């Protein structure tokens, strides 16, 4: 039964894509630092909405949009090169 399921499985259209994180290494490090700082902090805060807003602002300041833009650029280039 497992073999049958595996043979009929749909392959993800992103299979084979590998992100080159070098252009965004600084931003990734900054985002990881923010995540480490804010991880589980919501469990102990009085105002979760304020915490979420502050967390999102810190992620933006750390370069989250730069990471999103670079990943999308690489995905678009990979899809164009691979006809996907």
N, CA, C and O atoms as a GROMACS GRO file, in nm:
protein
  336
    1UNK      N    1   0.083  -0.120   0.000
    1UNK     CA    2   0.000   0.000   0.000
    1UNK      C    3   0.088   0.126   0.000
    1UNK      O    4   0.060   0.221  -0.072
    2UNK      N    5   0.193   0.125   0.081
    2UNK     CA    6   0.284   0.241   0.087
    2UNK      C    7   0.351   0.265  -0.046
    2UNK      O    8   0.363   0.380  -0.090
    3UNK      N    9   0.395   0.159  -0.112
    3UNK     CA   10   0.458   0.173  -0.244
    3UNK      C   11   0.361   0.235  -0.343
    3UNK      O   12   0.400   0.320  -0.423
    4UNK      N   13   0.238   0.192  -0.340
    4UNK     CA   14   0.135   0.245  -0.430
    4UNK      C   15   0.116   0.396  -0.405
    4UNK      O   16   0.109   0.475  -0.499
    5UNK      N   17   0.109   0.434  -0.280
    5UNK     CA   18   0.094   0.575  -0.244
    5UNK      C   19   0.215   0.655  -0.290
    5UNK      O   20   0.201   0.763  -0.347
    6UNK      N   21   0.335   0.602  -0.265
    6UNK     CA   22   0.457   0.672  -0.306
    6UNK      C   23   0.466   0.689  -0.457
    6UNK      O   24   0.507   0.795  -0.504
    7UNK      N   25   0.428   0.587  -0.534
    7UNK     CA   26   0.434   0.596  -0.680
    7UNK      C   27   0.332   0.696  -0.735
    7UNK      O   28   0.356   0.756  -0.840
    8UNK      N   29   0.223   0.714  -0.667
    8UNK     CA   30   0.119   0.805  -0.716
    8UNK      C   31   0.130   0.946  -0.658
    8UNK      O   32   0.050   1.033  -0.691
    9UNK      N   33   0.229   0.968  -0.573
    9UNK     CA   34   0.245   1.099  -0.509
    9UNK      C   35   0.284   1.205  -0.612
    9UNK      O   36   0.355   1.176  -0.708
   10UNK      N   37   0.238   1.325  -0.590
   10UNK     CA   38   0.271   1.438  -0.675
   10UNK      C   39   0.402   1.499  -0.627
   10UNK      O   40   0.420   1.524  -0.507
   11UNK      N   41   0.494   1.522  -0.721
   11UNK     CA   42   0.622   1.582  -0.686
   11UNK      C   43   0.602   1.734  -0.676
   11UNK      O   44   0.540   1.795  -0.764
   12UNK      N   45   0.653   1.791  -0.571
   12UNK     CA   46   0.642   1.936  -0.552
   12UNK      C   47   0.711   2.007  -0.667
   12UNK      O   48   0.820   1.968  -0.709
   13UNK      N   49   0.647   2.113  -0.719
   13UNK     CA   50   0.705   2.186  -0.831
   13UNK      C   51   0.828   2.268  -0.792
   13UNK      O   52   0.892   2.327  -0.879
   14UNK      N   53   0.860   2.272  -0.666
   14UNK     CA   54   0.981   2.342  -0.620
   14UNK      C   55   1.094   2.244  -0.589
   14UNK      O   56   1.201   2.285  -0.544
   15UNK      N   57   1.072   2.115  -0.614
   15UNK     CA   58   1.176   2.015  -0.590
   15UNK      C   59   1.297   2.050  -0.676
   15UNK      O   60   1.286   2.069  -0.797
   16UNK      N   61   1.411   2.058  -0.614
   16UNK     CA   62   1.535   2.092  -0.684
   16UNK      C   63   1.582   2.234  -0.660
   16UNK      O   64   1.697   2.267  -0.688
   17UNK      N   65   1.494   2.320  -0.609
   17UNK     CA   66   1.534   2.458  -0.581
   17UNK      C   67   1.621   2.460  -0.455
   17UNK      O   68   1.588   2.398  -0.354
   18UNK      N   69   1.732   2.531  -0.463
   18UNK     CA   70   1.820   2.549  -0.348
   18UNK      C   71   1.848   2.698  -0.332
   18UNK      O   72   1.898   2.762  -0.425
   19UNK      N   73   1.816   2.752  -0.218
   19UNK     CA   74   1.836   2.894  -0.192
   19UNK      C   75   1.984   2.923  -0.171
   19UNK      O   76   2.053   2.852  -0.098
   20UNK      N   77   2.032   3.027  -0.236
   20UNK     CA   78   2.166   3.079  -0.209
   20UNK      C   79   2.149   3.187  -0.104
   20UNK      O   80   2.108   3.299  -0.135
   21UNK      N   81   2.181   3.155   0.020
   21UNK     CA   82   2.158   3.248   0.130
   21UNK      C   83   2.270   3.351   0.146
   21UNK      O   84   2.260   3.441   0.230
   22UNK      N   85   2.376   3.339   0.068
   22UNK     CA   86   2.490   3.431   0.081
   22UNK      C   87   2.450   3.578   0.069
   22UNK      O   88   2.495   3.660   0.150
   23UNK      N   89   2.366   3.616  -0.030
   23UNK     CA   90   2.332   3.758  -0.043
   23UNK      C   91   2.252   3.815   0.075
   23UNK      O   92   2.245   3.936   0.093
   24UNK      N   93   2.192   3.728   0.154
   24UNK     CA   94   2.107   3.772   0.265
   24UNK      C   95   2.155   3.718   0.399
   24UNK      O   96   2.078   3.711   0.495
   25UNK      N   97   2.281   3.680   0.406
   25UNK     CA   98   2.335   3.619   0.528
   25UNK      C   99   2.325   3.713   0.648
   25UNK      O  100   2.291   3.670   0.758
   26UNK      N  101   2.353   3.841   0.627
   26UNK     CA  102   2.346   3.938   0.736
   26UNK      C  103   2.203   3.950   0.788
   26UNK      O  104   2.180   3.950   0.909
   27UNK      N  105   2.109   3.961   0.696
   27UNK     CA  106   1.968   3.976   0.736
   27UNK      C  107   1.919   3.851   0.808
   27UNK      O  108   1.845   3.860   0.906
   28UNK      N  109   1.960   3.734   0.761
   28UNK     CA  110   1.919   3.610   0.826
   28UNK      C  111   1.973   3.605   0.969
   28UNK      O  112   1.902   3.566   1.061
   29UNK      N  113   2.098   3.645   0.987
   29UNK     CA  114   2.156   3.648   1.122
   29UNK      C  115   2.080   3.746   1.211
   29UNK      O  116   2.054   3.716   1.328
   30UNK      N  117   2.046   3.862   1.157
   30UNK     CA  118   1.972   3.962   1.236
   30UNK      C  119   1.833   3.910   1.271
   30UNK      O  120   1.786   3.930   1.384
   31UNK      N  121   1.767   3.846   1.176
   31UNK     CA  122   1.633   3.790   1.202
   31UNK      C  123   1.642   3.680   1.307
   31UNK      O  124   1.558   3.673   1.397
   32UNK      N  125   1.742   3.594   1.297
   32UNK     CA  126   1.760   3.488   1.397
   32UNK      C  127   1.780   3.546   1.536
   32UNK      O  128   1.732   3.489   1.635
   33UNK      N  129   1.850   3.658   1.545
   33UNK     CA  130   1.871   3.723   1.675
   33UNK      C  131   1.739   3.775   1.731
   33UNK      O  132   1.712   3.763   1.850
   34UNK      N  133   1.656   3.833   1.645
   34UNK     CA  134   1.525   3.883   1.688
   34UNK      C  135   1.438   3.766   1.733
   34UNK      O  136   1.372   3.773   1.837
   35UNK      N  137   1.437   3.660   1.654
   35UNK     CA  138   1.356   3.542   1.690
   35UNK      C  139   1.402   3.488   1.825
   35UNK      O  140   1.318   3.455   1.909
   36UNK      N  141   1.531   3.477   1.847
   36UNK     CA  142   1.583   3.427   1.975
   36UNK      C  143   1.541   3.518   2.091
   36UNK      O  144   1.509   3.470   2.200
   37UNK      N  145   1.541   3.648   2.066
   37UNK     CA  146   1.504   3.743   2.171
   37UNK      C  147   1.355   3.736   2.203
   37UNK      O  148   1.317   3.744   2.320
   38UNK      N  149   1.271   3.722   2.102
   38UNK     CA  150   1.126   3.729   2.120
   38UNK      C  151   1.058   3.592   2.134
   38UNK      O  152   0.939   3.585   2.164
   39UNK      N  153   1.133   3.485   2.112
   39UNK     CA  154   1.076   3.351   2.117
   39UNK      C  155   1.011   3.325   2.253
   39UNK      O  156   1.075   3.338   2.357
   40UNK      N  157   0.888   3.290   2.250
   40UNK     CA  158   0.808   3.253   2.369
   40UNK      C  159   0.786   3.368   2.466
   40UNK      O  160   0.729   3.348   2.573
   41UNK      N  161   0.830   3.488   2.430
   41UNK     CA  162   0.808   3.603   2.517
   41UNK      C  163   0.658   3.630   2.534
   41UNK      O  164   0.614   3.680   2.637
   42UNK      N  165   0.581   3.597   2.429
   42UNK     CA  166   0.436   3.620   2.434
   42UNK      C  167   0.369   3.544   2.549
   42UNK      O  168   0.261   3.582   2.594
   43UNK      N  169   0.433   3.438   2.595
   43UNK     CA  170   0.375   3.360   2.705
   43UNK      C  171   0.372   3.439   2.835
   43UNK      O  172   0.294   3.408   2.925
   44UNK      N  173   0.457   3.540   2.844
   44UNK     CA  174   0.472   3.612   2.970
   44UNK      C  175   0.436   3.760   2.961
   44UNK      O  176   0.459   3.836   3.056
   45UNK      N  177   0.382   3.801   2.848
   45UNK     CA  178   0.351   3.944   2.834
   45UNK      C  179   0.204   3.972   2.869
   45UNK      O  180   0.119   3.883   2.865
   46UNK      N  181   0.179   4.095   2.904
   46UNK     CA  182   0.043   4.135   2.941
   46UNK      C  183  -0.040   4.170   2.818
   46UNK      O  184  -0.162   4.152   2.817
   47UNK      N  185   0.025   4.219   2.714
   47UNK     CA  186  -0.045   4.266   2.594
   47UNK      C  187   0.013   4.196   2.471
   47UNK      O  188   0.114   4.241   2.415
   48UNK      N  189  -0.050   4.088   2.429
   48UNK     CA  190   0.000   4.008   2.317
   48UNK      C  191  -0.002   4.089   2.188
   48UNK      O  192   0.088   4.075   2.105
   49UNK      N  193  -0.102   4.173   2.170
   49UNK     CA  194  -0.110   4.254   2.047
   49UNK      C  195   0.008   4.351   2.038
   49UNK      O  196   0.067   4.367   1.932
   50UNK      N  197   0.041   4.413   2.147
   50UNK     CA  198   0.155   4.504   2.149
   50UNK      C  199   0.285   4.426   2.125
   50UNK      O  200   0.373   4.473   2.053
   51UNK      N  201   0.295   4.308   2.186
   51UNK     CA  202   0.412   4.223   2.165
   51UNK      C  203   0.426   4.185   2.018
   51UNK      O  204   0.535   4.192   1.961
   52UNK      N  205   0.316   4.145   1.956
   52UNK     CA  206   0.318   4.104   1.816
   52UNK      C  207   0.357   4.220   1.725
   52UNK      O  208   0.433   4.202   1.630
   53UNK      N  209   0.305   4.338   1.754
   53UNK     CA  210   0.339   4.456   1.674
   53UNK      C  211   0.488   4.488   1.688
   53UNK      O  212   0.555   4.516   1.588
   54UNK      N  213   0.539   4.486   1.809
   54UNK     CA  214   0.681   4.514   1.833
   54UNK      C  215   0.769   4.408   1.765
   54UNK      O  216   0.872   4.442   1.706
   55UNK      N  217   0.730   4.283   1.774
   55UNK     CA  218   0.804   4.172   1.713
   55UNK      C  219   0.810   4.191   1.561
   55UNK      O  220   0.916   4.177   1.500
   56UNK      N  221   0.696   4.221   1.501
   56UNK     CA  222   0.690   4.242   1.356
   56UNK      C  223   0.777   4.361   1.314
   56UNK      O  224   0.846   4.355   1.212
   57UNK      N  225   0.774   4.467   1.393
   57UNK     CA  226   0.858   4.584   1.362
   57UNK      C  227   1.006   4.549   1.370
   57UNK      O  228   1.085   4.592   1.286
   58UNK      N  229   1.044   4.471   1.472
   58UNK     CA  230   1.184   4.429   1.485
   58UNK      C  231   1.226   4.340   1.368
   58UNK      O  232   1.338   4.352   1.319
   59UNK      N  233   1.137   4.251   1.324
   59UNK     CA  234   1.169   4.166   1.210
   59UNK      C  235   1.186   4.248   1.083
   59UNK      O  236   1.277   4.223   1.003
   60UNK      N  237   1.099   4.348   1.064
   60UNK     CA  238   1.113   4.437   0.948
   60UNK      C  239   1.246   4.511   0.954
   60UNK      O  240   1.317   4.521   0.854
   61UNK      N  241   1.280   4.563   1.070
   61UNK     CA  242   1.405   4.637   1.088
   61UNK      C  243   1.527   4.547   1.066
   61UNK      O  244   1.632   4.594   1.023
   62UNK      N  245   1.511   4.418   1.096
   62UNK     CA  246   1.622   4.324   1.079
   62UNK      C  247   1.642   4.284   0.933
   62UNK      O  248   1.743   4.223   0.898
   63UNK      N  249   1.544   4.317   0.848
   63UNK     CA  250   1.561   4.288   0.705
   63UNK      C  251   1.470   4.180   0.651
   63UNK      O  252   1.502   4.118   0.550
   64UNK      N  253   1.358   4.156   0.715
   64UNK     CA  254   1.267   4.051   0.669
   64UNK      C  255   1.222   4.072   0.525
   64UNK      O  256   1.216   3.976   0.447
   65UNK      N  257   1.190   4.194   0.487
   65UNK     CA  258   1.144   4.219   0.350
   65UNK      C  259   1.256   4.196   0.250
   65UNK      O  260   1.231   4.150   0.138
   66UNK      N  261   1.378   4.229   0.288
   66UNK     CA  262   1.493   4.202   0.200
   66UNK      C  263   1.507   4.053   0.175
   66UNK      O  264   1.534   4.012   0.062
   67UNK      N  265   1.488   3.972   0.279
   67UNK     CA  266   1.495   3.827   0.265
   67UNK      C  267   1.383   3.777   0.174
   67UNK      O  268   1.407   3.697   0.083
   68UNK      N  269   1.263   3.824   0.198
   68UNK     CA  270   1.148   3.784   0.114
   68UNK      C  271   1.175   3.818  -0.032
   68UNK      O  272   1.154   3.735  -0.120
   69UNK      N  273   1.220   3.939  -0.056
   69UNK     CA  274   1.245   3.983  -0.194
   69UNK      C  275   1.353   3.900  -0.261
   69UNK      O  276   1.340   3.865  -0.378
   70UNK      N  277   1.461   3.868  -0.189
   70UNK     CA  278   1.571   3.790  -0.246
   70UNK      C  279   1.526   3.646  -0.274
   70UNK      O  280   1.560   3.590  -0.379
   71UNK      N  281   1.453   3.588  -0.183
   71UNK     CA  282   1.403   3.452  -0.205
   71UNK      C  283   1.312   3.449  -0.327
   71UNK      O  284   1.324   3.360  -0.411
   72UNK      N  285   1.222   3.546  -0.338
   72UNK     CA  286   1.131   3.551  -0.452
   72UNK      C  287   1.208   3.569  -0.582
   72UNK      O  288   1.175   3.507  -0.683
   73UNK      N  289   1.311   3.653  -0.580
   73UNK     CA  290   1.394   3.674  -0.698
   73UNK      C  291   1.460   3.544  -0.742
   73UNK      O  292   1.462   3.512  -0.861
   74UNK      N  293   1.514   3.470  -0.646
   74UNK     CA  294   1.580   3.345  -0.679
   74UNK      C  295   1.481   3.239  -0.727
   74UNK      O  296   1.511   3.163  -0.819
   75UNK      N  297   1.364   3.234  -0.665
   75UNK     CA  298   1.261   3.138  -0.708
   75UNK      C  299   1.217   3.171  -0.850
   75UNK      O  300   1.205   3.080  -0.932
   76UNK      N  301   1.192   3.298  -0.879
   76UNK     CA  302   1.151   3.338  -1.013
   76UNK      C  303   1.256   3.301  -1.116
   76UNK      O  304   1.223   3.250  -1.224
   77UNK      N  305   1.382   3.327  -1.086
   77UNK     CA  306   1.491   3.294  -1.179
   77UNK      C  307   1.501   3.143  -1.198
   77UNK      O  308   1.521   3.096  -1.310
   78UNK      N  309   1.488   3.067  -1.090
   78UNK     CA  310   1.495   2.921  -1.098
   78UNK      C  311   1.380   2.866  -1.182
   78UNK      O  312   1.400   2.779  -1.266
   79UNK      N  313   1.260   2.917  -1.158
   79UNK     CA  314   1.144   2.871  -1.235
   79UNK      C  315   1.161   2.903  -1.384
   79UNK      O  316   1.131   2.819  -1.469
   80UNK      N  317   1.209   3.021  -1.415
   80UNK     CA  318   1.231   3.059  -1.555
   80UNK      C  319   1.335   2.968  -1.620
   80UNK      O  320   1.318   2.927  -1.735
   81UNK      N  321   1.440   2.938  -1.547
   81UNK     CA  322   1.547   2.855  -1.601
   81UNK      C  323   1.506   2.708  -1.614
   81UNK      O  324   1.562   2.634  -1.695
   82UNK      N  325   1.407   2.666  -1.535
   82UNK     CA  326   1.367   2.526  -1.533
   82UNK      C  327   1.227   2.502  -1.591
   82UNK      O  328   1.173   2.392  -1.581
   83UNK      N  329   1.170   2.606  -1.651
   83UNK     CA  330   1.038   2.591  -1.713
   83UNK      C  331   0.928   2.551  -1.618
   83UNK      O  332   0.841   2.472  -1.653
   84UNK      N  333   0.930   2.605  -1.498
   84UNK     CA  334   0.828   2.567  -1.397
   84UNK      C  335   0.740   2.685  -1.366
   84UNK      O  336   0.649   2.673  -1.284
   0.00000   0.00000   0.00000
